[in-house]
Amino acid sequence: MKKKLITFLNIISEYGQILIGVILASIGLKAFLLPNGFLDGGVTGIAILVSKQTDFNISILLFLISIPFLILAFFTVSKRIIFKSLLAILCLAISIQLETFETITDDKLLIAIFGGLFLGGGIGITIRNGAVLDGSEILGIFLNDRFGISIGRTVLVFNVILFAVTAAVLSVEVAMYSILTYLVTAKVIDTIIEGFEDFIGLTIVSKDPESMRQAIIERVGTGLTIYKGESGYGGRGQRRDIRIIHTVINRIDIKKMHRVINDVDHTAFVIEFEVSNIRGGVLRRYFDRKHNKKTVPVPQNL
């Protein structure tokens, strides 16, 4: 019973956040972009461009243009994602139709930036909860699945064509501001999906792994995992039974980590790599306040 209740509450939370995302996206469109003739990328941009050229209702166009991409989604993603995306796009179309806003600003730069902020925030929140508001990502997933073309490249080509048409049909200035809106939107989406914190993973091979382990725990305050490994052939010949340290830190601590590594073993072999998502584990220093802020034992973070 408790498990069913938790599942039900999670579903309510997902759909509630999708609704918030739809509202934010519609504010970005109705309060900033649409009244000033600016476009975004993807299906939304196509709907705005066609609406400007034909005076056809933007809400109906947004829904109709999204249908072929939702059909593509049937062959690439789960039915639950399709249902939630269909619901989200329908809610966005209705919201755009019903919402009315007075002109907030006439400054084109502010329009592009804040329109992108609201639209990107709405799309990002929606994606985090398993739905999409724009079909260009679905097209990217489909082409990647069938032909191995990267999703990022598909979306980029899609929008390059869109903005080129915008420059030819409307004006170069509108196309340039629309590109700015798209860049702001994309950055906000990435930030919301990946989180505000930026993490770095490190793999460290040292001649003195025990001292390195102690220094990282005590001075950086993060957990770590140690692998047993075997070295290959280097300048010193074959060396067996090495210990490989693996840890994840916040980017803000990277300089401190460099100092710790250099102090313990300046010849250590270190690999750094981006980490897009972290769940569980220990990533910060924890203190025992009852014992004058002495470091307490830190469990592994992997």
Contacts in CASP RR format, 6 or more apart in sequence:
PFRMAT RR
TARGET T0000
AUTHOR 0000-0000-0000
METHOD contacts of the structure
MODEL  1
MKKKLITFLNIISEYGQILIGVILASIGLKAFLLPNGFLDGGVTGIAILV
SKQTDFNISILLFLISIPFLILAFFTVSKRIIFKSLLAILCLAISIQLET
FETITDDKLLIAIFGGLFLGGGIGITIRNGAVLDGSEILGIFLNDRFGIS
IGRTVLVFNVILFAVTAAVLSVEVAMYSILTYLVTAKVIDTIIEGFEDFI
GLTIVSKDPESMRQAIIERVGTGLTIYKGESGYGGRGQRRDIRIIHTVIN
RIDIKKMHRVINDVDHTAFVIEFEVSNIRGGVLRRYFDRKHNKKTVPVPQ
NL
14 84 0 8 1.000
14 129 0 8 1.000
14 130 0 8 1.000
15 84 0 8 1.000
15 87 0 8 1.000
15 129 0 8 1.000
16 129 0 8 1.000
17 125 0 8 1.000
17 126 0 8 1.000
17 128 0 8 1.000
17 129 0 8 1.000
18 84 0 8 1.000
18 87 0 8 1.000
18 88 0 8 1.000
18 91 0 8 1.000
18 125 0 8 1.000
18 126 0 8 1.000
18 129 0 8 1.000
18 130 0 8 1.000
18 131 0 8 1.000
19 91 0 8 1.000
20 122 0 8 1.000
20 125 0 8 1.000
21 121 0 8 1.000
21 122 0 8 1.000
21 123 0 8 1.000
21 124 0 8 1.000
21 125 0 8 1.000
21 126 0 8 1.000
21 133 0 8 1.000
22 88 0 8 1.000
22 91 0 8 1.000
22 92 0 8 1.000
22 95 0 8 1.000
22 122 0 8 1.000
22 126 0 8 1.000
22 133 0 8 1.000
23 95 0 8 1.000
23 122 0 8 1.000
24 118 0 8 1.000
24 119 0 8 1.000
24 120 0 8 1.000
24 121 0 8 1.000
24 122 0 8 1.000
24 125 0 8 1.000
25 92 0 8 1.000
25 118 0 8 1.000
25 119 0 8 1.000
25 120 0 8 1.000
25 121 0 8 1.000
25 122 0 8 1.000
25 123 0 8 1.000
25 126 0 8 1.000
25 133 0 8 1.000
26 92 0 8 1.000
26 95 0 8 1.000
26 96 0 8 1.000
26 99 0 8 1.000
27 99 0 8 1.000
27 101 0 8 1.000
27 118 0 8 1.000
28 114 0 8 1.000
28 115 0 8 1.000
28 116 0 8 1.000
28 117 0 8 1.000
28 118 0 8 1.000
28 119 0 8 1.000
29 40 0 8 1.000
29 44 0 8 1.000
29 96 0 8 1.000
29 115 0 8 1.000
29 119 0 8 1.000
30 96 0 8 1.000
30 99 0 8 1.000
30 100 0 8 1.000
30 101 0 8 1.000
31 101 0 8 1.000
31 104 0 8 1.000
31 115 0 8 1.000
31 118 0 8 1.000
32 38 0 8 1.000
32 104 0 8 1.000
32 111 0 8 1.000
32 114 0 8 1.000
32 115 0 8 1.000
32 116 0 8 1.000
32 118 0 8 1.000
33 39 0 8 1.000
33 40 0 8 1.000
33 48 0 8 1.000
33 111 0 8 1.000
33 115 0 8 1.000
33 116 0 8 1.000
33 119 0 8 1.000
33 181 0 8 1.000
34 48 0 8 1.000
34 58 0 8 1.000
34 96 0 8 1.000
35 101 0 8 1.000
35 103 0 8 1.000
36 108 0 8 1.000
36 111 0 8 1.000
37 48 0 8 1.000
37 52 0 8 1.000
37 174 0 8 1.000
38 48 0 8 1.000
38 108 0 8 1.000
38 111 0 8 1.000
38 112 0 8 1.000
38 115 0 8 1.000
38 174 0 8 1.000
38 177 0 8 1.000
38 178 0 8 1.000
38 181 0 8 1.000
39 45 0 8 1.000
39 48 0 8 1.000
39 49 0 8 1.000
39 162 0 8 1.000
39 163 0 8 1.000
39 166 0 8 1.000
39 174 0 8 1.000
39 175 0 8 1.000
39 178 0 8 1.000
39 181 0 8 1.000
39 182 0 8 1.000
40 48 0 8 1.000
40 116 0 8 1.000
40 119 0 8 1.000
40 178 0 8 1.000
40 181 0 8 1.000
40 182 0 8 1.000
40 185 0 8 1.000
41 134 0 8 1.000
41 136 0 8 1.000
41 158 0 8 1.000
41 159 0 8 1.000
41 162 0 8 1.000
41 163 0 8 1.000
41 178 0 8 1.000
41 181 0 8 1.000
41 182 0 8 1.000
41 185 0 8 1.000
42 134 0 8 1.000
42 135 0 8 1.000
42 136 0 8 1.000
42 155 0 8 1.000
42 158 0 8 1.000
42 159 0 8 1.000
42 162 0 8 1.000
43 62 0 8 1.000
43 65 0 8 1.000
43 66 0 8 1.000
43 69 0 8 1.000
43 134 0 8 1.000
43 135 0 8 1.000
43 136 0 8 1.000
44 62 0 8 1.000
44 119 0 8 1.000
44 133 0 8 1.000
44 134 0 8 1.000
45 162 0 8 1.000
45 178 0 8 1.000
46 65 0 8 1.000
46 162 0 8 1.000
47 58 0 8 1.000
47 61 0 8 1.000
47 62 0 8 1.000
47 65 0 8 1.000
48 58 0 8 1.000
49 162 0 8 1.000
49 165 0 8 1.000
49 166 0 8 1.000
49 169 0 8 1.000
49 170 0 8 1.000
50 56 0 8 1.000
50 61 0 8 1.000
50 65 0 8 1.000
51 57 0 8 1.000
51 58 0 8 1.000
51 61 0 8 1.000
52 170 0 8 1.000
53 169 0 8 1.000
57 97 0 8 1.000
58 96 0 8 1.000
59 93 0 8 1.000
59 94 0 8 1.000
59 96 0 8 1.000
59 97 0 8 1.000
60 93 0 8 1.000
62 89 0 8 1.000
62 92 0 8 1.000
62 93 0 8 1.000
62 96 0 8 1.000
63 89 0 8 1.000
63 90 0 8 1.000
63 93 0 8 1.000
66 89 0 8 1.000
66 135 0 8 1.000
69 135 0 8 1.000
69 136 0 8 1.000
69 138 0 8 1.000
69 139 0 8 1.000
70 82 0 8 1.000
70 85 0 8 1.000
70 86 0 8 1.000
70 89 0 8 1.000
70 135 0 8 1.000
70 138 0 8 1.000
72 138 0 8 1.000
72 139 0 8 1.000
72 142 0 8 1.000
73 81 0 8 1.000
73 82 0 8 1.000
73 85 0 8 1.000
73 132 0 8 1.000
73 135 0 8 1.000
73 138 0 8 1.000
73 141 0 8 1.000
73 142 0 8 1.000
74 82 0 8 1.000
75 142 0 8 1.000
75 145 0 8 1.000
76 138 0 8 1.000
76 141 0 8 1.000
76 142 0 8 1.000
76 145 0 8 1.000
77 138 0 8 1.000
77 141 0 8 1.000
81 130 0 8 1.000
81 131 0 8 1.000
81 132 0 8 1.000
84 129 0 8 1.000
84 130 0 8 1.000
84 131 0 8 1.000
85 130 0 8 1.000
85 131 0 8 1.000
85 132 0 8 1.000
85 133 0 8 1.000
85 138 0 8 1.000
87 131 0 8 1.000
88 126 0 8 1.000
88 131 0 8 1.000
88 132 0 8 1.000
88 133 0 8 1.000
89 133 0 8 1.000
92 133 0 8 1.000
104 114 0 8 1.000
105 111 0 8 1.000
105 114 0 8 1.000
108 177 0 8 1.000
109 177 0 8 1.000
109 180 0 8 1.000
111 177 0 8 1.000
112 177 0 8 1.000
112 178 0 8 1.000
112 180 0 8 1.000
112 181 0 8 1.000
112 184 0 8 1.000
113 180 0 8 1.000
113 181 0 8 1.000
113 184 0 8 1.000
115 181 0 8 1.000
115 184 0 8 1.000
115 185 0 8 1.000
116 181 0 8 1.000
116 182 0 8 1.000
116 184 0 8 1.000
116 185 0 8 1.000
116 188 0 8 1.000
117 184 0 8 1.000
117 185 0 8 1.000
117 188 0 8 1.000
119 181 0 8 1.000
119 185 0 8 1.000
119 188 0 8 1.000
120 184 0 8 1.000
120 185 0 8 1.000
120 186 0 8 1.000
120 188 0 8 1.000
120 189 0 8 1.000
120 192 0 8 1.000
121 188 0 8 1.000
121 189 0 8 1.000
121 192 0 8 1.000
122 133 0 8 1.000
122 192 0 8 1.000
123 132 0 8 1.000
123 133 0 8 1.000
123 134 0 8 1.000
123 185 0 8 1.000
123 189 0 8 1.000
124 188 0 8 1.000
124 189 0 8 1.000
124 192 0 8 1.000
124 193 0 8 1.000
125 192 0 8 1.000
126 132 0 8 1.000
126 133 0 8 1.000
127 137 0 8 1.000
127 189 0 8 1.000
127 192 0 8 1.000
127 193 0 8 1.000
128 192 0 8 1.000
128 193 0 8 1.000
132 138 0 8 1.000
136 154 0 8 1.000
136 155 0 8 1.000
136 158 0 8 1.000
136 159 0 8 1.000
137 151 0 8 1.000
137 155 0 8 1.000
139 154 0 8 1.000
139 155 0 8 1.000
139 158 0 8 1.000
140 149 0 8 1.000
140 151 0 8 1.000
140 152 0 8 1.000
140 154 0 8 1.000
140 155 0 8 1.000
141 151 0 8 1.000
143 149 0 8 1.000
143 151 0 8 1.000
143 154 0 8 1.000
144 150 0 8 1.000
144 151 0 8 1.000
144 154 0 8 1.000
159 182 0 8 1.000
163 175 0 8 1.000
163 178 0 8 1.000
163 179 0 8 1.000
163 182 0 8 1.000
164 175 0 8 1.000
166 174 0 8 1.000
166 175 0 8 1.000
166 178 0 8 1.000
167 174 0 8 1.000
167 175 0 8 1.000
194 276 0 8 1.000
194 277 0 8 1.000
197 250 0 8 1.000
197 278 0 8 1.000
198 250 0 8 1.000
198 251 0 8 1.000
199 248 0 8 1.000
199 249 0 8 1.000
199 250 0 8 1.000
199 251 0 8 1.000
199 274 0 8 1.000
199 275 0 8 1.000
199 278 0 8 1.000
199 283 0 8 1.000
200 248 0 8 1.000
200 249 0 8 1.000
200 250 0 8 1.000
200 251 0 8 1.000
200 254 0 8 1.000
200 272 0 8 1.000
200 273 0 8 1.000
200 274 0 8 1.000
200 275 0 8 1.000
201 246 0 8 1.000
201 247 0 8 1.000
201 248 0 8 1.000
201 249 0 8 1.000
201 272 0 8 1.000
201 273 0 8 1.000
201 274 0 8 1.000
201 275 0 8 1.000
202 245 0 8 1.000
202 246 0 8 1.000
202 247 0 8 1.000
202 248 0 8 1.000
202 249 0 8 1.000
202 257 0 8 1.000
202 270 0 8 1.000
202 271 0 8 1.000
202 272 0 8 1.000
202 273 0 8 1.000
203 244 0 8 1.000
203 245 0 8 1.000
203 246 0 8 1.000
203 270 0 8 1.000
203 271 0 8 1.000
203 273 0 8 1.000
204 212 0 8 1.000
204 244 0 8 1.000
204 245 0 8 1.000
204 246 0 8 1.000
204 247 0 8 1.000
204 261 0 8 1.000
204 268 0 8 1.000
204 269 0 8 1.000
204 270 0 8 1.000
204 271 0 8 1.000
205 231 0 8 1.000
205 242 0 8 1.000
205 244 0 8 1.000
205 245 0 8 1.000
205 268 0 8 1.000
205 269 0 8 1.000
205 270 0 8 1.000
206 212 0 8 1.000
206 245 0 8 1.000
206 261 0 8 1.000
206 264 0 8 1.000
206 265 0 8 1.000
206 268 0 8 1.000
206 269 0 8 1.000
207 265 0 8 1.000
207 267 0 8 1.000
207 268 0 8 1.000
208 264 0 8 1.000
208 265 0 8 1.000
209 226 0 8 1.000
209 242 0 8 1.000
209 243 0 8 1.000
209 244 0 8 1.000
209 245 0 8 1.000
211 264 0 8 1.000
211 265 0 8 1.000
212 245 0 8 1.000
212 260 0 8 1.000
212 261 0 8 1.000
212 264 0 8 1.000
212 265 0 8 1.000
212 268 0 8 1.000
213 224 0 8 1.000
213 226 0 8 1.000
213 245 0 8 1.000
215 260 0 8 1.000
215 263 0 8 1.000
215 264 0 8 1.000
216 222 0 8 1.000
216 223 0 8 1.000
216 224 0 8 1.000
216 245 0 8 1.000
216 247 0 8 1.000
216 257 0 8 1.000
216 260 0 8 1.000
217 223 0 8 1.000
217 224 0 8 1.000
217 295 0 8 1.000
217 298 0 8 1.000
218 295 0 8 1.000
219 256 0 8 1.000
219 260 0 8 1.000
220 249 0 8 1.000
220 253 0 8 1.000
220 256 0 8 1.000
220 257 0 8 1.000
220 260 0 8 1.000
220 285 0 8 1.000
221 284 0 8 1.000
221 285 0 8 1.000
221 295 0 8 1.000
221 298 0 8 1.000
222 247 0 8 1.000
222 248 0 8 1.000
222 249 0 8 1.000
222 253 0 8 1.000
222 282 0 8 1.000
222 283 0 8 1.000
222 284 0 8 1.000
222 285 0 8 1.000
222 298 0 8 1.000
222 301 0 8 1.000
223 247 0 8 1.000
223 281 0 8 1.000
223 282 0 8 1.000
223 283 0 8 1.000
223 298 0 8 1.000
223 299 0 8 1.000
223 300 0 8 1.000
223 301 0 8 1.000
224 245 0 8 1.000
224 246 0 8 1.000
224 247 0 8 1.000
224 300 0 8 1.000
224 301 0 8 1.000
224 302 0 8 1.000
225 245 0 8 1.000
225 246 0 8 1.000
225 247 0 8 1.000
225 300 0 8 1.000
225 301 0 8 1.000
225 302 0 8 1.000
226 243 0 8 1.000
226 244 0 8 1.000
226 245 0 8 1.000
226 246 0 8 1.000
227 243 0 8 1.000
227 244 0 8 1.000
227 246 0 8 1.000
228 241 0 8 1.000
228 242 0 8 1.000
228 243 0 8 1.000
228 244 0 8 1.000
229 241 0 8 1.000
229 242 0 8 1.000
229 243 0 8 1.000
229 244 0 8 1.000
230 240 0 8 1.000
230 241 0 8 1.000
230 242 0 8 1.000
231 238 0 8 1.000
231 239 0 8 1.000
231 240 0 8 1.000
231 242 0 8 1.000
232 238 0 8 1.000
232 239 0 8 1.000
246 302 0 8 1.000
247 301 0 8 1.000
247 302 0 8 1.000
248 275 0 8 1.000
248 278 0 8 1.000
248 283 0 8 1.000
248 301 0 8 1.000
248 302 0 8 1.000
249 257 0 8 1.000
249 283 0 8 1.000
250 283 0 8 1.000
250 284 0 8 1.000
254 272 0 8 1.000
261 268 0 8 1.000
261 270 0 8 1.000
280 301 0 8 1.000
281 299 0 8 1.000
281 300 0 8 1.000
281 301 0 8 1.000
281 302 0 8 1.000
282 298 0 8 1.000
282 299 0 8 1.000
282 300 0 8 1.000
282 301 0 8 1.000
283 301 0 8 1.000
285 295 0 8 1.000
286 295 0 8 1.000
286 296 0 8 1.000
286 298 0 8 1.000
287 293 0 8 1.000
287 294 0 8 1.000
287 295 0 8 1.000
287 296 0 8 1.000
288 294 0 8 1.000
288 295 0 8 1.000
288 296 0 8 1.000
END
